[in-house]
Amino acid sequence: MSPLKNIVPILLALVAGVSLVRLGIPQLVGGLPLFFQEDARSRIAGGVPTAKPATPELRQEAIEVWGRAAPILDDTNVWAAYGDILVAEANANNDKPAVRDKRLAEAQAAYRAALIESPSNGRAWTMLAAVRLRLGATPEETAALLRMSLRTAPRDPPLVIPRLDSAFYIWRVMPPDLRADMAEQVRIATVNDLWHFVRLVHEHYVLEPVRDILASDRDLQWTFDREYMATYH
């Protein structure tokens, strides 16, 4: 075999390798800033409840960095994280409806982009339900989004409280089968996040239906009752 024939496979491999590196540069450029933003994202989006509250400047910086990175990376989790940051900014501007609704609309677009990349992203379905509800979704639309949320991530603990928050808004008009499916979320919340769950129940005035769900497990019901009474009586 001639020396030329020996070197051709090596050259082809090198060309392929260079091409892959070139294709990966945009992803690297887009993703590198997020490495330094991960702690800020957790604080802004509520991942670290005891952390120092994010300042407006930190929130704005995060929106800019993640907003630039998300279209470049086009990754379902990055889009969902960007949506979380936008929701946090909307929450910080509840007293400014125009700003709040603008950020919610941007978050809605981010969660939809996350679902285009991966329809199995349970967080995106959960948060899309919450955002659409705040933007005026009907109970029927909210119920449909909650069904997808349950179908894609039925036992993901961080999603249970936001999922129930949306569900409790439409609880009295929710289809019976979906309400039955939500019963398991009530039990998970009681076990995994009792402090937040008790306050959510009080905020939505759903004490009676929650206690009815927990009645099948007297120990669990007593755990809930004890925390509720200690907090609100």
Secondary structure, DSSP 8 states (H G I E B T S, - for coil): --HHHHHHHHHHHHHHHHHHHHHHHHHHHHHHHHHHHHHHHHHHTTS-TTS----HHHHHHHHHHHHHHHHHH--HHHHHHHHHHHHHHHHHTTT-HHHHHHHHHHHHHHHHHHHHH-TT-HHHHHHHHHHHHHTT--HHHHHHHHHHHHHH-TT-HHHHHHHHHHHHHTGGGS-HHHHHHHHHHHHHHHHH-HHHHHHHHHHHT-HHHHHHHHTTSHHHHHHHHHHHHHHH-
